Amino acid sequence: MRKYTLTSILTLFCVLAMAQITDPKATEVYEPVPKKVTPGMNGTAPSDAIVLFDGKSLNEWQSRKSGDAAGWKVENGYMEVVRGTGDIITKRKFGDVQLHIEWSAPTEIVGEGQGRGNSGVFLQERYEVQVLDSYVSKTYSNGQAAALYKQSIPLVNATVAPGEWNVYDIIFHAPQFNKDGIKVADGYVTVLHNGIVVQNHQRLLGTTEYIGFPKNPAHGDGSIILQDHGNPVRFRNIWIREL
């Protein structure tokens, strides 16, 4: 007698079931209906986004150090790091997100490598997408612009010249932890730098660390942080969509 595996039986069942479908409407799905979202134009915010910086106000931000009003300069539609005022942090906290942010390195060239146009975008206060003038300057590859700092080298260097505007579009899926604080799902980051994929659904090893290896402490939603690294980096047109 011929023996059949469970897989072969299931395959046969599926083939027979599909063969019996003759009406194309049998595979059409009408519910649920995706909600309508109006896209933004030229990088501006879509209708369902939260605008974190509109070029006029830092109301969505505060000082990371003190919790007081953010001390960065706002003029001509952008914000600029004011050295020594410290990092700024969003008042709102987020989980999985799509983040759009534009930045420009200083035209006055000071320093080299990590000392040149340095800042950073931190997701959930722990995971950094590096901001750096990497147009012609040299540094370690996992620390250049669009790197997941000290974890993942960008696939290409898409940085534009100082004074021009770089665009990051970041898709972030947060790591998940169980009730005992054990990580049960990795976090992932996709980064488009000036429209080019430079981090392709890249797994996060853990927190961003300057010294030592990534860590995985349990946490929930967190804020977006922009870093004061002592350079007058500019930011504009920042919006976020919760996924």
N, C-alpha and C positions, 0 to 999 in steps of 0.2 A: 504494500500500500504506500502511495506517495505521501510524504509528510510536508505540511505547510507551516512555515514560520508565522508568528504573529504579524510581522511586518508585511509579509506577502499577502496575508489575508486582508489587512487594513488597506493595502494598496489596491487590491482587487475590488474591495468595497467602494473605495473612492472613485475608481474608474467607472464602475457600474453606476454609481450615483450621478457622476458627471454626465454620463452618456444619456441619462434619462431627462436631463434639463434641456428643453428645446425652446423655452421662452426667455428671451434676453432680459426681460424685466425681473426674472427670478433672482438676478444678481445685482440689481440696482438698489442702492441704499439712499433713502430720503431723510432719515433722522439719525443723529442730530444734524442741524444745519449750522455750519460755522458762522460766527457773528461777523458782521461787516466792519472792516477797519479801513480807514482812509489813509493811504500811504503818504509819507512826507515827501517833499521835493528837495533834491540836492542835499540829502542827508538830514533834513529837518525832521522833527518828530512826527511819527504817525499818530493817528487820533487816539489810540489806546495807551500811549506812552506817558510816563511820568517825566516831566521836564525837570532835570536837576540843576541845569544852569542855562538861562535864557539870554545871557550876555549883559544882564542888568543887575541881578541880585544874587547874593549868596545866602538867601533865606533858607535854602534846603541843606545848608552846611553849617558846621560849627568846628571850633578848635578841638582837635583830638586830645590835646593835653589838658585843657582847662574846662572844656564844655561851653566856653563863652563864644561870642560871635567870631566867625572866621576872620582872620586878620590879613588875608591876601588882597591884593589890589585888583579893582575892577575898573576897566576903561575900554572904550572903543570895541565893545562887544566880546571881550575876553577877560578872563581872570589870570593873574600872574602870581607866581610864588613870591612871597616876600621873605627873604632869608631870615631865619631865626624865629619866625612866628609859629613854626611847627606844622605838622600835617593837618589837613582838614578832613572831616568825616561827615558822611550824610547823617541827617537826623533819623531817616527811615532805615529800616533793616530789610534785607532781601534774601530770598532763597535762589531758585533757578531763575536766570535772567538772560535777556539780550541787552547788551550795553553798547551805546554809541558814544564815542568821545573823540574829540579832535585836539591835537596838541602841536606846539611849535617850539623848537629849540632856539635858544638865544642866538642872535646874529653875531654878537661879540664873542669870539672864541676864547674861552678861558679853560686851561687845563687840557687833559687828554684822557681817553678811556673813560673810566667811571666818574671822572671829575668834569665831564663835558655834557652839559644839558641833561643832567640826571634828575629823574623823578620816577614815579611809579603809580600804577593803578592796582589797588588791592581789592580783591573780591572777598566778601565776608570777613574783612579785616585781617586775612591770613594768607591769601594766595596772590602773588604779585605778577602782573604783566609789566615788564620793564619798559620804562620810557627813558630814552637816551639818544643823544646826537650820535648816531651810528652811520652818518652819511659817508664820511671818509675816515673817521677816527677808528682806531683799533682797540679792542678789549677782549676779554675772554668770551667765547662764542655763546655760552649759556648765560651771559650777562648783557648782551647787546639788546637793542630795541626789539620789542615784540617777543623776547624770550620769556618763558615761564622761569623766573629768575632762579638760576643755579639748578634748574631741573630739565628744561627742554629747549634746545637750540631752535630758532625759527628756521623754516625750510628754505627761505631766501631772505635777503636783506632788501626790503622795499622802502627804506627810509629816504625822505626827500631832504633837500638842502635846508640848513638853518634859516629860519624866517618864513619858510613855507609851512603849510599845514599838513600834518600827518593825520590820518583817520584810522581809528581802531573800531572795528565791529566785533564784539566779543560775545560768544555764546557760552554760558557757564551753567553746568549741571553740578550742583553741590554734592559732596559726599554725604552718606547717610550713616547714622549710628543707631544702635539699638538701645533699649532702656538701661543696659548695663554699661553703656559708653563704649561699646566695641564697634568699630567701623564694619559695616555690612555691605557697603557699596562705595566704590571709588568715585571721586569727582572727576569731571572731564571739562576741558576748555578748548574751544575753537576760536581762533583769532584770524580775522581778515585785516591785513595792514594795507591801506590804500587800495582796497578791493582785491588783494591777493591773499590766498589762504597761506598762512605761515605757521599756524598750529592747527592740525587737523584732528579734531576730537582726541586731543592729547590727554592721557591719564595723569592726574595729579598724584604725585608720590606722597604728598602731605603738605604741611605748612611751608611757607617760604622762610628759609633760615640763611642768615649771612654766614654764620659759622656753624658747622655741624650738619647733620642729616635731617631731612624732613621729619616732622612729628605728626601724630594723628590724635590729638585730644578731641573728645566729643564736643560738639557745639551745634547750635541751631542757626537761624538766620543771622546775618551780620550786615554791617554797613559797608559802603564803598569808601575807600580812603584814597586821597591824593597826597603824595609824599612831598614834603619839603626837604630836599637834599642839598639845599644851599644854592641852587641855580635858578635863575628867573625864567623858568619854563612857563609857557602860556597854555591855557585850555579854553575851549569854547564848545558850544553846541553839544551839551551833554544830556542824553535822555536814556531812559531805561524802560524795558517792558518785562513784566513778570510772566514767567512761563509756567 
